[in-house]
Amino acid sequence: MPPRRRPKDPAALVLWPGAGTDARHPSLLAIAEGIPELPVHLLDFPYRREGRRAPDRAPKLIASIGEETSRIAEEMGLDPVQLVIGGRSMGGRMCSMAVAAGLRAAGVVLIAYPLHPPGRPEKLRTEHLGDLRVPNLWLCGDRDPFGTPEETAAAQELVAGPVTARTLRGRHDLAGADDRIIAEIRDWLGLRRRPAPR
């Protein structure tokens, strides 16, 4: 039997922002509003909560993801494997690294994955992808300086788990793509029809 391409029975979605923004990023807020069927938690990394602009190193960021997902699962009375986690840019990357390192989750959402620093295609951030075994959704721009569609497709070939990939129009910020992002996440989660506004 082939692996499931979608998360199995997700009970909540937990998202983190990119390095230069916070949990109030308009796109994250739009996702939370666009998926009313599930609890959507938008979280900041510790450095943001502490008023700092520069991100901590990856081990501290990854540890905070583990702590927050454990807390949310406990508060909701869930097994952590019922949570889908992810985020924009660095937030999604850190979640993929956390899951590759053993954090249990139903799936990972990667919005504008920062495959490499702009202008530095040799500095690929792919070392962990062979250990990413849960369903994962990639939503990347067709003009993203952090990774071309061709580079991103090559990176996705390294992923151990089932990949669903969509290329959206736009650069790294995916400005104006919120409706498409929401539609793709909903479809991947198995939430077919978007509810009418309340």
QUIBELKA-V884324 format. One record per backbone hydrogen bond with DSSP energy under -0.5 kcal/mol. CO is the residue of the C=O (numbers start at 1). NH is the residue of the N-H. If there is no record, write none. Layout:
co=[CO	CO]
nh=[NH	NH]
This chain:
co=[7	11	12	13	14	15	16	18	22	25	26	27	28	29	30	31	32	35	39	39	40	41	41	43	45	45	46	47	48	57	57	58	59	60	61	62	63	64	65	66	67	68	69	70	71	72	73	73	74	79	80	82	82	83	83	83	84	85	86	87	88	89	90	91	92	93	94	95	96	97	98	99	106	107	108	108	109	109	110	110	111	113	115	117	120	122	124	126	128	129	129	131	132	135	136	137	137	138	139	140	141	143	144	145	146	148	149	150	151	152	153	155	156	162	164	166	166	168	170	171	174	177	178	179	180	181	182	183	184	185	186	186	187	190]
nh=[9	39	84	41	86	43	88	21	25	29	30	31	32	33	34	35	35	38	13	41	42	15	43	17	48	49	50	52	51	60	61	62	63	64	65	66	67	68	69	70	71	72	73	74	75	76	77	78	77	82	83	11	12	85	106	107	14	109	16	111	91	93	94	95	96	97	98	99	100	101	103	102	135	85	110	137	87	111	112	139	89	115	125	120	123	124	126	129	131	132	160	133	161	108	164	110	139	166	112	168	144	145	147	119	116	152	153	154	155	156	157	158	159	136	138	140	168	142	143	174	177	181	182	183	184	185	186	187	188	189	190	191	190	192]
